[in-house]
Amino acid sequence: MKIVMDTNILFAGLYSANGASYKILQYLAAGRLKLALSTPLLFEYEDVLKRNCDLLNLNEVEIETVLDNLCAFGQSQKIHFLWRPYLPDAKDDRVLELAVASNTQTIVTHYLKDFAGVECWCGGYTAQNFIGTFNMSALSLRLPDSIHRHIKEFAQKEGVSINQFIATAVAEKISALATEDYLQARAQRADSGDFAAVLAKVADRSPLAGDEL
């Protein structure tokens, strides 16, 4: 099964070895799951891990190990069409766009409510149900008929200036064009033993709310 993994799953999986998200990371390492991955989403993973390195008890080398191995587990995908804003949070749009572009029918996330508005295309499961059903937060997707709106309308809906909107779109397009080379280069550095060592040091503490097994 191929999934798109929301950033909150990666964070929760590295926060506690006793939660459902940790199991998902183990499934990825064992090859039981395949990961759809884009450069913008990997950058988001990196940002969250580095901002929370103390909480997660991870150093720079270990974070790089995690990212490299996610690239090795992953199937890189270029994003040619940005049809945001569709969801309230642009970061959730990023996840949705990757799922559509990669033809991935399963998004794994702890916050299905953040994807409200796509109910006509998806059905979802809670985090706890995923381990038992392998269908946690499954979203069956299709591209809406109309994805073209005026740039001014986009910017207004996101609450940013037109310049900010265009700058963001251009930056993401550049990231998308670099996807294959960048992710493949990181995948070449991956070492499954190093990744297993990172998982082995994940704290033995209560999982985050909503991530209980």
Order of alpha helices (4+ residues) and beta strands (2+ residues): beta-alpha-alpha-beta-alpha-alpha-alpha-beta-alpha-beta-alpha-alpha-alpha-alpha-alpha
